[in-house]
């Protein structure tokens, strides 16, 4: 049915086969460009174009393909969502061996990470551990309001660009540390957006996510506050490197353009409108990445 609604799925189903297709979809490849850009931001800020392509690809494969893909797949294995989820509309039923498949991806990522510089390997290992704690019972931190936010802010926001930087083997600079802390706060802006349109399904499962505990209105207020804090850290990173902050204005303007209309109209928005709001937030994130790349290019 989903192949009929989404012809691109029919194309890839012919390539990988009908049995393998649900496994591929639950890796949520639509998220890979976003994760890749955020990971490679750290690499580019550390070394420009100077890192060998083979090392870059291996680091990307371990961190994005195996670790992040495995993270999303193991999440699907336990959630068993029936409605749209982040980066995957009309998800197929989780296949029988999805848990074993995702566990294999995460385990492979943890081991292969040690082929690369030790700081990268340790960051990658920490992300693997957080992935398990996030989705797998009994900890299942995604079902515990507050912990779900912390795991995502640390894993995606803070550690992903640091993993990209660590891939180069260079010591962390003050600027990249400040910028990465900024991204941790910025993910606190994005994370409620990923939950608002799933409130009904999360409630049915009994998950007490941050958005359910706070309510939509207060979650959006939190998102606005953390976006401003994030830009304060970005500004501090720029000043530490003596770079002009002018190019931060498009980033801040993009987040305000997403959040302010949402805060004004959320009571009348449908779930598909909230889902579209999340994708506009991803667009704002891309603008932030590009702004910092221009400002901090080595």
Secondary structure, 3 states (H helix, E strand, C coil): CHHHHCHHHHHHHHHHCHHHHHHHHCCCHHHHHHHHHHHHHHHHHHHCCCCCHHHHHHHHHHHHHHHHHHHHHHHHHHHCCCCCECCECCCCCCCCCHHHHHHHHHHHHHHHHHHCCHHHHHHHHHHHHHHHHHHCCCCCHHHECCHHHHHHHHHHHHHHHHHHHHCCCCCCCHHHHHHHHHHHHHHHHHHHHHHHCCHHHHHHHCCECHHHHHCHHHHHHHHHHHHHHHHHHHHHHHHHCCCCHHHHHHHHHHHHHHHHHHHHHHHHCCHHHHHHHHHHHHHHHHHHHHHHHHHHCC
